[in-house]
Amino acid sequence: MEFASVVFYGRLGEQALAMFNLGDELTHWRGAAVLDCPGGPGSLSAVLRGAGIEATAVDPLYALPPGELERRALADLDLTMATQAASGDLRRDFDLDACRQEHLLALEAFLTDRRAHPERYRAAALPQLPFDDRSFDLVLCGHLLFSYAPRAAGGLMAGAGLDLDWHRQALAELCRVSRREVRLYPAHTIDLQARRHPYATALLAALPPGWQGRFSASTYDQGHQGCTDGLRLERCAPAA
Ligand SMILES: C[S@@+](CC[C@H](N)C(=O)[O-])C[C@H]1O[C@@H](n2cnc3c(N)ncnc32)[C@H](O)[C@@H]1O
């Protein structure tokens, strides 16, 4: 499966909770400041806000006017569905029609939440975010790092894609704005028989100073088999 650019494609908040292993932790994070970067046209922020979490979403396309944003989401959903159906990268039993309906529900919830909380949806792009150091307790990053590496490196990009140097800068920025944790998903290659992404292995071996991390299994199913881990990073406890 290949794309010429990053698609504006979002998931249901409940699916994102599974991606990041947050489903059983909502009470733990109640009252916390959480950043979803990139938010895309997904409903994670809406679900977090409903659980009493102070959620902020970032995406460069949030700069578009609302009508254009919705048109772009629908066009990219069509493109993604067609690309997935034609690829051999998903299990045969994966239900793409159900998947499409879930994305439409996510888009609807995103548009509703964004209308209600426009200040919580910020237009910005990695590797530079408009936030002070340690602004958030938890930073979440789904389907950007690793996914949009070049195809030859296990990502989705037909051309140059986001290279390893970009990944290093982006991860340092995600860590900079987090007080406690950064979680990324997926940290695996995007193919039928997924395996740990080589960029994820490289980043984990050289994390920004003061951070430690590990691969983390996830129950989210987007049609791949094999290793479908994410990455979970934490600030190290200060030395006694
Ligand atoms: C595939 S979507 C993922 C959305 C959501 N996190 C998820 O997991 O469903 C990728 C998103 O990354 C956004 N994006 C592209 N370049 C970006 C950048 N440099 N920094 C932050 N977001 C970016 C796109 O606009 C798109 O909405």
The ligand as an SDF file (V2000), in Angstrom:
LIG
                    3D

 27 29  0  0  0  0  0  0  0  0999 V2000
   -3.3120    9.1410    8.9680 C   0  0  0  0  0  0  0  0  0  0  0  0
   -3.7310   10.5980    9.8310 S   0  0  0  0  0  0  0  0  0  0  0  0
   -3.6840   10.0180   11.5030 C   0  0  0  0  0  0  0  0  0  0  0  0
   -4.7080   10.6860   12.3830 C   0  0  0  0  0  0  0  0  0  0  0  0
   -4.9130   10.0520   13.7610 C   0  0  0  0  0  0  0  0  0  0  0  0
   -3.8030   10.3190   14.6600 N   0  0  0  0  0  0  0  0  0  0  0  0
   -5.1190    8.5610   13.6510 C   0  0  0  0  0  0  0  0  0  0  0  0
   -4.3250    7.7830   14.1760 O   0  0  0  0  0  0  0  0  0  0  0  0
   -6.1110    8.1810   13.0420 O   0  0  0  0  0  0  0  0  0  0  0  0
   -2.2250   11.5090    9.6700 C   0  0  0  0  0  0  0  0  0  0  0  0
   -2.4200   12.9740    9.9940 C   0  0  0  0  0  0  0  0  0  0  0  0
   -1.1560   13.6240   10.0630 O   0  0  0  0  0  0  0  0  0  0  0  0
   -1.3280   14.9610    9.6650 C   0  0  0  0  0  0  0  0  0  0  0  0
    0.0170   15.5070    9.3590 N   0  0  0  0  0  0  0  0  0  0  0  0
    0.6730   15.5320    8.1770 C   0  0  0  0  0  0  0  0  0  0  0  0
    1.8990   16.0910    8.3190 N   0  0  0  0  0  0  0  0  0  0  0  0
    2.0030   16.4130    9.6410 C   0  0  0  0  0  0  0  0  0  0  0  0
    3.0360   17.0170   10.4100 C   0  0  0  0  0  0  0  0  0  0  0  0
    4.2070   17.3900    9.8670 N   0  0  0  0  0  0  0  0  0  0  0  0
    2.8110   17.2150   11.7280 N   0  0  0  0  0  0  0  0  0  0  0  0
    1.6460   16.8300   12.3060 C   0  0  0  0  0  0  0  0  0  0  0  0
    0.6300   16.2500   11.6080 N   0  0  0  0  0  0  0  0  0  0  0  0
    0.8160   16.0380   10.2970 C   0  0  0  0  0  0  0  0  0  0  0  0
   -2.2720   14.8440    8.4860 C   0  0  0  0  0  0  0  0  0  0  0  0
   -2.9170   16.0660    8.1840 O   0  0  0  0  0  0  0  0  0  0  0  0
   -3.2220   13.7460    8.9560 C   0  0  0  0  0  0  0  0  0  0  0  0
   -4.3660   14.2740    9.5560 O   0  0  0  0  0  0  0  0  0  0  0  0
  1  2  1  0
  2  3  1  0
  2 10  1  0
  3  4  1  0
  4  5  1  0
  5  6  1  0
  5  7  1  0
  7  8  2  0
  7  9  1  0
 10 11  1  0
 11 12  1  0
 11 26  1  0
 12 13  1  0
 13 14  1  0
 13 24  1  0
 14 15  1  0
 14 23  1  0
 15 16  2  0
 16 17  1  0
 17 18  1  0
 17 23  2  0
 18 19  1  0
 18 20  2  0
 20 21  1  0
 21 22  2  0
 22 23  1  0
 24 25  1  0
 24 26  1  0
 26 27  1  0
M  CHG  2   2   1   9  -1
M  END
$$$$
